[in-house]
Amino acid sequence: MELPIYDGGIHPNEWLKQVQATCFLKQITKDEEVLKFAKMMIDSSIKIPENITNFEELTNALKQDISFSIFKAQMRIELQTLKYIPIREGGAPSKFINTFRRLCRDAEINNSQEQMNFLYLSLPNDYILNEVYKKVNSSELIQEFGKIVMDELNLIRHGSIVTLKHVATGKYLSSIKDLCYTTGSRTQLVFVNDLLDSNALWKITFTSGKELASYTDITNYMCLQHKNSGNTFGKLYDYYKSPFKNSKLENYQEYLKSNDTINLCINNVNNQQVFLRSHDLKFAIGNDTFQEVVCHNERLGGSDE
């Protein structure tokens, strides 16, 4: 184990722990002997009183030296430049949290509001900023941040590839490239299917250009594009939290996430809002049978989730 020399580049309390660990390995266990060893490990450019008799006096003396003030200022600068990188962009939240906590400790920033200010500066996007801001009075700042980081992984973003599962039947909204209705619109077929395959993949984009979609933002529409064919079914889809599974939205800016139970709405050619529904009716094209998906303007129910 390398001898822990103190030169002002580490917090005195952490340095003393290293000294004590080194002494333990060398079977130096008496406090007076450990203290003597610690004094020997202080760089000669750092002056301390000769009459120090215990560990607390030693660390307090080191904190009085100008090197410690410079060290704390440096830790504050590192906090100001620290940036959180989300997991989806190759970041490591656990490493970020450990670094943030270490820098706060070394800079002796113990006030939760001041910690919040530094954390706020490190965050990259509106969702994280909004969620952290809501937790501003929380005494468990880091624990709350960890929960937010995990929640952030489930957000549906502009360009996300998703599947849409019908709650009532467990089947997936699907389409098949170049397979079209034989009557009516004669456009590409949309149905629900048991199979979770590439035909059930959809690309989500938001018309506002925003990265995320809030349920309270009525100006932001969602476009649903079939991944295999590239076709968009209906021009503008709106999204609503299902009233059957989610009853409280007021005063809370919640974002669209994986596993949300929602209703999908489209403005039809008459500019009327109609909702997407699947039911038990089936139809055939050639030798194949498909479970129907329709749009309606009736009262919402479980078949619309």
C-alpha positions in Angstrom: 0.0 0.0 0.0 1.4 3.4 -1.0 2.3 5.7 1.8 -0.3 8.5 2.1 1.6 11.8 1.9 -0.5 14.9 2.6 0.3 17.7 0.2 -3.1 19.5 0.1 -4.5 17.5 -2.8 -6.9 15.5 -0.7 -9.4 16.3 2.0 -7.7 16.0 5.4 -10.4 13.7 6.8 -10.0 11.3 3.9 -6.2 11.4 4.1 -6.3 10.6 7.8 -8.4 7.5 7.0 -5.7 6.4 4.6 -3.1 6.9 7.2 -5.1 4.8 9.8 -5.6 2.1 7.2 -1.9 2.0 6.4 -1.0 1.8 10.1 -3.5 -1.0 10.6 -1.8 -3.0 7.9 1.6 -2.3 9.5 0.1 -3.3 12.9 0.5 0.2 14.3 -2.6 0.4 16.5 -1.9 2.9 19.3 -3.3 6.4 18.6 -0.2 8.2 19.7 1.9 6.1 17.3 -0.6 6.6 14.4 -0.6 10.3 15.1 3.2 10.4 15.0 3.2 8.5 11.8 0.6 10.9 10.3 2.7 14.0 11.2 5.6 12.4 9.4 3.5 12.0 6.2 2.7 15.8 5.9 4.6 17.6 3.2 7.2 19.9 4.7 5.7 22.9 2.9 2.6 22.7 5.1 3.3 24.0 8.6 1.3 22.8 11.6 1.6 23.5 15.4 4.0 21.2 17.3 1.6 20.7 20.2 -1.1 18.7 18.4 -2.2 15.8 20.6 -5.1 14.1 18.7 -6.5 13.5 15.3 -9.2 16.2 15.4 -6.5 18.8 16.2 -4.4 17.5 13.3 -7.2 17.7 10.7 -8.3 21.1 12.0 -4.8 22.4 11.6 -4.5 21.1 8.1 -7.8 22.8 7.3 -6.4 26.1 8.5 -3.6 26.0 5.9 -4.1 27.9 2.6 -3.7 24.7 0.6 -7.1 23.5 2.0 -8.9 26.6 0.9 -7.4 26.2 -2.6 -8.4 22.5 -2.6 -12.1 23.3 -1.7 -12.2 26.0 -4.4 -10.9 23.5 -6.9 -13.6 21.0 -5.9 -16.3 23.7 -6.4 -14.9 24.4 -9.9 -15.1 20.7 -10.7 -18.7 20.6 -9.5 -19.5 23.5 -11.7 -18.1 21.7 -14.8 -19.5 18.2 -13.9 -22.0 17.1 -16.5 -24.5 14.2 -16.2 -24.6 12.0 -19.3 -27.7 9.7 -19.7 -27.2 6.0 -20.0 -28.6 6.1 -23.6 -25.7 8.3 -24.5 -23.1 6.1 -22.9 -23.1 7.7 -19.5 -22.7 5.9 -16.1 -25.1 7.3 -13.5 -23.5 5.4 -10.6 -20.1 6.9 -11.5 -21.7 10.4 -11.8 -23.4 10.1 -8.4 -20.2 8.9 -6.7 -18.3 11.8 -8.3 -20.9 14.3 -7.3 -21.0 13.1 -3.7 -17.2 13.0 -3.4 -16.9 16.6 -4.8 -19.6 17.8 -2.4 -17.8 16.1 0.5 -14.4 17.5 -0.5 -15.8 21.0 -1.0 -17.6 20.6 2.4 -20.9 21.5 0.8 -23.4 20.0 3.2 -26.4 22.2 2.7 -29.1 20.4 0.6 -30.1 23.5 -1.3 -26.5 24.3 -2.3 -26.1 20.7 -3.4 -29.3 21.0 -5.4 -27.9 24.1 -7.2 -24.8 22.2 -8.3 -26.8 19.2 -9.3 -29.2 21.4 -11.4 -26.2 22.8 -13.3 -25.0 19.4 -14.3 -28.2 18.1 -15.8 -28.8 18.1 -19.6 -32.5 18.1 -20.4 -35.9 19.5 -19.4 -37.3 16.2 -18.0 -34.5 15.7 -15.5 -34.4 19.4 -14.6 -38.2 19.4 -13.9 -38.1 16.3 -11.9 -35.1 17.4 -9.8 -36.8 20.8 -9.2 -39.8 19.0 -7.8 -37.6 17.3 -5.3 -35.8 20.5 -4.2 -37.0 20.2 -0.6 -36.2 16.5 -0.3 -33.6 15.6 2.3 -32.7 12.5 0.3 -31.5 14.3 -2.8 -29.2 11.6 -4.1 -31.7 8.8 -3.5 -34.4 10.8 -5.4 -32.0 11.6 -8.2 -31.2 7.8 -8.6 -35.0 7.2 -8.9 -35.3 9.9 -11.5 -32.4 8.5 -13.5 -34.1 5.1 -13.7 -37.4 6.7 -14.6 -35.7 8.7 -17.4 -34.8 5.4 -19.1 -38.5 4.7 -19.7 -39.3 8.0 -21.4 -40.7 7.9 -25.0 -38.6 10.3 -27.1 -38.8 11.8 -30.5 -37.6 9.0 -32.8 -38.2 6.1 -30.3 -39.1 2.7 -31.7 -42.0 1.2 -29.7 -44.7 -1.5 -29.7 -48.3 -0.7 -28.8 -50.0 -3.4 -26.8 -53.8 -3.6 -26.7 -54.7 -3.9 -23.0 -57.9 -5.9 -23.3 -56.4 -8.7 -25.5 -52.7 -8.4 -25.0 -52.2 -8.2 -28.8 -49.9 -5.7 -30.6 -50.8 -3.0 -33.1 -49.4 -4.3 -36.4 -49.2 -3.8 -40.1 -47.6 -5.6 -43.1 -45.8 -3.8 -45.9 -47.8 -3.7 -49.2 -50.7 -5.7 -47.7 -53.7 -3.4 -48.2 -57.5 -3.4 -47.6 -59.3 -4.8 -50.5 -62.2 -2.4 -50.1 -62.7 1.1 -48.8 -59.5 3.2 -48.5 -57.4 0.4 -50.0 -54.5 1.7 -47.9 -52.0 -0.5 -45.9 -53.7 -2.8 -43.4 -53.7 -2.1 -39.7 -54.7 -4.8 -37.2 -53.8 -6.4 -33.8 -51.7 -9.6 -33.6 -50.4 -12.0 -31.0 -47.0 -12.0 -32.6 -44.4 -9.5 -31.3 -42.3 -9.2 -34.5 -41.0 -6.5 -36.7 -44.5 -5.9 -38.1 -45.4 -4.5 -34.6 -42.6 -1.9 -34.5 -43.6 1.8 -34.7 -41.5 5.0 -34.8 -42.7 7.8 -32.7 -42.1 11.5 -33.7 -43.5 14.7 -32.2 -44.7 17.5 -34.4 -43.4 20.2 -32.1 -39.8 19.0 -32.6 -39.5 18.5 -28.8 -37.6 15.5 -27.5 -40.3 14.6 -25.0 -44.1 14.8 -24.9 -46.1 16.0 -21.9 -49.7 15.0 -21.4 -50.5 18.6 -20.6 -49.0 20.0 -23.8 -52.0 20.2 -26.1 -50.0 21.7 -29.0 -47.7 18.7 -29.4 -49.0 15.9 -31.6 -47.6 12.4 -32.1 -46.9 10.8 -35.5 -47.1 7.0 -35.7 -44.9 5.6 -38.5 -44.7 1.9 -39.3 -41.0 0.9 -39.2 -41.0 -1.8 -41.8 -43.0 0.1 -44.5 -42.3 3.7 -43.5 -46.0 4.6 -43.8 -47.6 6.9 -41.4 -51.2 5.9 -40.4 -53.2 9.0 -40.0 -51.3 12.3 -40.0 -51.5 13.4 -36.4 -52.0 11.3 -33.4 -52.8 12.7 -30.0 -52.2 10.8 -26.8 -54.2 10.8 -23.6 -53.7 9.1 -20.3 -56.5 6.6 -20.0 -59.0 7.8 -17.5 -59.6 4.2 -16.4 -56.1 3.7 -15.2 -55.0 7.2 -14.5 -57.3 9.7 -12.8 -55.1 12.5 -11.6 -53.2 14.7 -14.0 -53.9 18.2 -12.6 -50.9 20.2 -11.4 -48.4 17.6 -12.6 -46.4 17.8 -15.8 -46.1 14.1 -16.6 -44.3 12.8 -19.7 -45.2 9.9 -22.0 -43.3 6.8 -20.8 -43.1 3.1 -21.6 -45.9 1.0 -20.1 -48.3 4.0 -19.8 -51.9 3.1 -20.5 -53.2 5.6 -23.0 -55.9 6.3 -25.6 -54.8 7.3 -29.1 -56.8 9.9 -31.0 -56.7 11.2 -34.5 -58.3 14.2 -36.3 -60.3 12.7 -39.2 -61.0 14.4 -42.5 -63.8 16.4 -41.0 -61.4 17.6 -38.2 -63.3 15.5 -35.6 -61.5 13.6 -32.9 -61.8 9.9 -33.2 -60.2 7.2 -31.0 -58.4 4.0 -32.0 -60.1 0.8 -30.9 -59.7 -2.9 -31.3 -62.6 -5.3 -30.9 -63.5 -9.0 -31.5 -64.6 -8.5 -35.2 -62.3 -10.1 -37.7 -62.0 -9.8 -41.5 -60.2 -11.9 -44.2 -57.8 -11.0 -46.9 -57.2 -14.0 -49.1 -56.7 -16.9 -46.8 -55.6 -14.9 -43.8 -57.8 -13.6 -41.0 -57.1 -10.4 -39.1 -58.5 -8.8 -35.9 -59.9 -5.4 -36.7 -58.7 -2.0 -35.6 -61.2 0.9 -36.1 -61.6 4.6 -35.3 -64.7 5.8 -33.4 -66.2 8.9 -31.7 -68.2 6.9 -29.1 -67.7 6.8 -25.3 -64.3 5.4 -24.3 -64.0 2.0 -22.8 -61.5 -0.7 -22.0 -61.2 -1.7 -25.7 -59.7 1.7 -26.4 -56.6 1.2 -24.1 
